[in-house]
Structures are given as C-alpha cells and as structure tokens.
Amino acid sequence: MVVPGTTTVPAGCMFCNPDPALVIGQHRSAFALVFSEPIRPGHITVGVRAHKPFLQDITPEEAADVLSYANQLSRRLVEEYSAEKIYVFAVGDASEHFHLHLVPKSSSDPRLGPFLFGDSGWASKVGAKFPEEARRRLAVLLRSAV
C-alpha cells in the first residue's frame, strides 16, 4: 500500500503489507482495511499510504485525504450497521504507521467518553488533571503557532 519511493517499508508493518482479503480500497494518499483484530463488527482502519508513523509526520494533504476517506466510509458504516455514530480514534501504539480506527457505535453500546475521560478510566491512569492556568497558556501558545 505504500506509495513507491516515499520511505523504507518495515517488513512487519501490517499496513504496508496488508492481508489482501482485508483491503477495502484506496483514495488518493489514503487507504482502508478491515481491522485484523476488531473490537466490534464494522471496525475498520483508514491510514496514510506512505509509511509515516504519527499524525505530526504526515502532510496536510495526506491528513485531508485520510479524513475525507474516513468520512465517506463512516457514512456507509452507519448505514450497514444501523449505527448512531462512528467512533474515530488514532492510537499507534502497536503499529507505527499513521491510521485512524473507525468503530460503529449502536444506541445500546455504553458510551466511550466516560472510560477515556472519567475518573476511573484511561485519564485516571495517565496522570493528574491539567490545571486551568496551564490550559489557558496552552491555548495562547497554540493560537500563536497556527
């Protein structure tokens, strides 16, 4: 799936060397696969074709292609699985090839937000709350950067 001449392809990259049976398709500099270890029916990934590890490594054009293709596919997933919405997330811990996960959420599924941001979920395991003053400083810093 990697665009020829863009980078060296690691032999074990599941996105550069996908199982052909799981390939959905390509859209400009993006591609889509059915995820090999889905957490629920309809779990797919949409990634950048060039082997680039993280969001900060891809170009704005590649980012636009990935999100555009994810948007197209999410509409189809909503129809196919009668989902109320599609969860979209990027982790990149197991495979350093930038990709988004798209996971359909039905109305009967528990909400993901409380697990990620709640006091007993992931947020509680990664450190203390971010103080308001630090959040304000971050907003000022990022405003001046873009």
C-alpha positions as CSV (number, residue, x, y, z in Angstrom):
1,M,0.0,0.0,0.0
2,V,3.0,2.3,0.4
3,V,3.5,4.9,-2.3
4,P,6.7,3.9,-4.2
5,G,9.8,5.8,-3.3
6,T,8.3,7.6,-0.3
7,T,10.1,5.8,2.5
8,T,11.5,2.5,3.7
9,V,8.9,-0.1,4.5
10,P,9.4,-2.1,7.7
11,A,8.9,-5.8,6.9
12,G,6.4,-6.3,9.8
13,C,4.2,-3.3,9.1
14,M,0.6,-4.6,9.0
15,F,-0.4,-1.5,7.0
16,C,2.4,-1.6,4.4
17,N,1.9,-5.4,3.9
18,P,-1.8,-5.9,4.5
19,D,-3.7,-9.2,4.1
20,P,-5.3,-8.7,0.7
21,A,-8.6,-10.1,1.9
22,L,-8.9,-7.2,4.4
23,V,-8.2,-4.4,1.9
24,I,-11.2,-2.1,1.3
25,G,-9.6,0.3,-1.1
26,Q,-7.6,3.5,-1.7
27,H,-8.5,7.2,-2.0
28,R,-5.6,9.4,-3.2
29,S,-3.0,9.1,-0.5
30,A,-5.2,7.2,1.9
31,F,-6.2,3.5,2.1
32,A,-8.7,1.5,4.2
33,L,-8.6,-2.0,5.7
34,V,-10.9,-4.1,7.8
35,F,-9.0,-4.2,11.1
36,S,-7.4,-7.5,11.8
37,E,-8.4,-7.6,15.5
38,P,-11.7,-5.8,15.5
39,I,-13.3,-4.7,18.8
40,R,-16.8,-4.9,17.3
41,P,-18.4,-5.6,13.9
42,G,-17.6,-2.9,11.4
43,H,-14.2,-1.9,12.9
44,I,-12.0,-0.6,10.1
45,T,-8.9,1.5,9.7
46,V,-8.1,4.3,7.4
47,G,-4.5,5.3,7.0
48,V,-1.9,7.2,5.0
49,R,-0.4,5.1,2.2
50,A,3.1,6.3,2.8
51,H,4.8,4.7,5.8
52,K,4.8,7.6,8.3
53,P,4.5,6.9,12.0
54,F,2.4,9.6,13.5
55,L,0.0,12.5,12.8
56,Q,2.8,15.0,13.0
57,D,4.7,13.2,10.3
58,I,2.1,13.3,7.5
59,T,1.4,16.3,5.2
60,P,-1.7,18.4,5.4
61,E,-2.8,16.9,2.1
62,E,-2.4,13.3,3.4
63,A,-4.3,14.3,6.5
64,A,-7.1,15.7,4.4
65,D,-7.2,12.5,2.2
66,V,-7.3,10.2,5.3
67,L,-10.1,12.2,6.9
68,S,-12.1,12.6,3.6
69,Y,-11.9,8.8,3.0
70,A,-12.8,8.1,6.6
71,N,-15.8,10.4,6.2
72,Q,-17.0,8.5,3.1
73,L,-16.6,5.1,4.7
74,S,-18.2,6.2,8.0
75,R,-21.4,7.1,6.1
76,R,-21.5,3.6,4.7
77,L,-20.8,2.0,8.1
78,V,-23.6,3.9,9.7
79,E,-26.0,2.5,7.1
80,E,-24.6,-1.0,7.2
81,Y,-24.6,-1.4,11.0
82,S,-27.5,1.0,11.9
83,A,-25.0,2.8,14.0
84,E,-25.9,6.0,15.8
85,K,-22.4,7.3,15.1
86,I,-18.8,6.3,14.4
87,Y,-16.1,6.5,17.0
88,V,-12.9,7.8,15.4
89,F,-9.5,7.4,17.2
90,A,-5.8,7.1,16.5
91,V,-3.6,5.2,18.9
92,G,-0.5,4.0,17.0
93,D,1.0,2.0,20.0
94,A,1.1,-1.4,18.2
95,S,1.9,-0.2,14.7
96,E,3.8,3.0,13.9
97,H,2.0,3.7,10.6
98,F,-0.5,6.5,10.9
99,H,-4.1,5.3,10.7
100,L,-7.5,6.1,12.2
101,H,-9.8,3.5,13.7
102,L,-13.5,3.8,12.8
103,V,-15.8,1.8,15.1
104,P,-19.6,1.9,14.8
105,K,-21.5,2.6,18.0
106,S,-25.0,1.4,18.3
107,S,-27.5,3.0,20.6
108,S,-27.3,0.1,23.1
109,D,-23.5,0.3,23.4
110,P,-22.0,2.0,26.5
111,R,-20.5,5.4,25.9
112,L,-16.8,5.5,25.3
113,G,-16.3,9.1,26.7
114,P,-16.6,8.2,30.4
115,F,-14.0,5.5,30.0
116,L,-11.5,7.8,28.3
117,F,-12.1,10.9,30.3
118,G,-13.7,9.7,33.6
119,D,-12.0,9.4,37.0
120,S,-11.9,5.6,36.7
121,G,-10.9,5.3,33.1
122,W,-7.8,5.9,31.0
123,A,-7.5,9.5,32.1
124,S,-7.0,8.4,35.7
125,K,-4.1,6.2,34.7
126,V,-2.0,8.7,32.8
127,G,-1.6,11.5,35.4
128,A,-3.1,14.4,37.2
129,K,-5.7,16.7,35.8
130,F,-4.4,19.6,33.6
131,P,-4.8,22.8,35.7
132,E,-6.9,25.6,34.2
133,E,-4.0,28.1,34.1
134,A,-1.9,25.5,32.1
135,R,-4.8,25.0,29.7
136,R,-5.1,28.8,29.2
137,R,-1.3,29.0,28.5
138,L,-1.6,26.2,26.0
139,A,-4.4,27.9,24.2
140,V,-2.3,31.1,23.9
141,L,0.7,29.1,22.7
142,L,-1.2,27.2,20.0
143,R,-3.1,30.3,18.8
144,S,0.3,31.9,18.0
145,A,1.5,28.8,16.3
146,V,-1.2,28.5,13.7
